[in-house]
Amino acid sequence: MPTYVVLQVVLKEKLIGTGSGNLPELEKVINEQAAKGYRLHTITTTASGSKGFLGGDRIQATMVFESL
């Protein structure tokens, strides 16, 4: 089992209202790694805009998980 795992999740703005439309996806990734014996060590985010059709702001979350 690797000592560290690095994963990225892109959080997308909701079409209507404010906030992220896919926070449950981020939670799922964290819980899956916890079930494998990892804990969240570090998380960083980078924000960017999207100019495409129905585009909205995007936040890229990069997470480093450490084995327990």
PAVEXMI-614375 format. One record per residue (C-alpha): residue number from 0; residue in three letters; chain; x negated, y, z negated. Coordinates in nm, 3 decimals. Layout:
<recs>
REC    i   aa  ch       c1       c2       c3
REC  NUM  ALA   A        X        Y        Z
...
</recs>
This chain:
<recs>
REC    i   aa  ch       c1       c2       c3
REC    0  MET   A    0.000    0.000    0.000
REC    1  PRO   A   -0.146    0.342    0.095
REC    2  THR   A   -0.225    0.583   -0.190
REC    3  TYR   A   -0.058    0.875   -0.010
REC    4  VAL   A    0.220    0.909    0.249
REC    5  VAL   A    0.288    1.231    0.442
REC    6  LEU   A    0.633    1.291    0.593
REC    7  GLN   A    0.809    1.584    0.759
REC    8  VAL   A    1.177    1.672    0.768
REC    9  VAL   A    1.323    1.959    0.971
REC   10  LEU   A    1.606    2.136    0.790
REC   11  LYS   A    1.853    2.301    1.026
REC   12  GLU   A    2.077    2.594    0.947
REC   13  LYS   A    2.451    2.521    0.934
REC   14  LEU   A    2.650    2.634    1.237
REC   15  ILE   A    2.898    2.811    1.008
REC   16  GLY   A    2.800    2.970    0.679
REC   17  THR   A    2.460    2.971    0.515
REC   18  GLY   A    2.222    2.709    0.388
REC   19  SER   A    2.089    2.389    0.534
REC   20  GLY   A    2.317    2.149    0.715
REC   21  ASN   A    2.106    1.841    0.644
REC   22  LEU   A    1.985    1.859    0.283
REC   23  PRO   A    2.117    1.503    0.230
REC   24  GLU   A    1.853    1.387    0.483
REC   25  LEU   A    1.577    1.544    0.272
REC   26  GLU   A    1.719    1.381   -0.040
REC   27  LYS   A    1.735    1.045    0.139
REC   28  VAL   A    1.367    1.063    0.240
REC   29  ILE   A    1.262    1.146   -0.118
REC   30  ASN   A    1.474    0.866   -0.266
REC   31  GLU   A    1.346    0.611   -0.012
REC   32  GLN   A    0.987    0.689   -0.106
REC   33  ALA   A    1.070    0.673   -0.478
REC   34  ALA   A    1.220    0.327   -0.426
REC   35  LYS   A    0.889    0.220   -0.265
REC   36  GLY   A    0.694    0.334   -0.573
REC   37  TYR   A    0.591    0.683   -0.462
REC   38  ARG   A    0.648    1.018   -0.628
REC   39  LEU   A    0.665    1.355   -0.459
REC   40  HIS   A    0.324    1.514   -0.510
REC   41  THR   A    0.343    1.827   -0.292
REC   42  ILE   A    0.597    1.994   -0.065
REC   43  THR   A    0.535    2.286    0.169
REC   44  THR   A    0.774    2.461    0.404
REC   45  THR   A    0.738    2.658    0.725
REC   46  ALA   A    1.026    2.866    0.861
REC   47  SER   A    1.089    2.932    1.229
REC   48  GLY   A    1.369    3.050    1.448
REC   49  SER   A    1.521    2.871    1.746
REC   50  LYS   A    1.627    3.043    2.065
REC   51  GLY   A    1.800    2.744    2.221
REC   52  PHE   A    2.171    2.680    2.264
REC   53  LEU   A    2.341    2.686    1.921
REC   54  GLY   A    1.997    2.746    1.776
REC   55  GLY   A    1.950    2.863    1.423
REC   56  ASP   A    1.672    2.892    1.177
REC   57  ARG   A    1.464    2.584    1.108
REC   58  ILE   A    1.260    2.497    0.803
REC   59  GLN   A    0.999    2.226    0.838
REC   60  ALA   A    0.934    2.056    0.505
REC   61  THR   A    0.607    1.862    0.481
REC   62  MET   A    0.594    1.630    0.181
REC   63  VAL   A    0.303    1.439    0.033
REC   64  PHE   A    0.400    1.135   -0.173
REC   65  GLU   A    0.157    0.963   -0.411
REC   66  SER   A    0.177    0.600   -0.518
REC   67  LEU   A    0.244    0.545   -0.886
</recs>
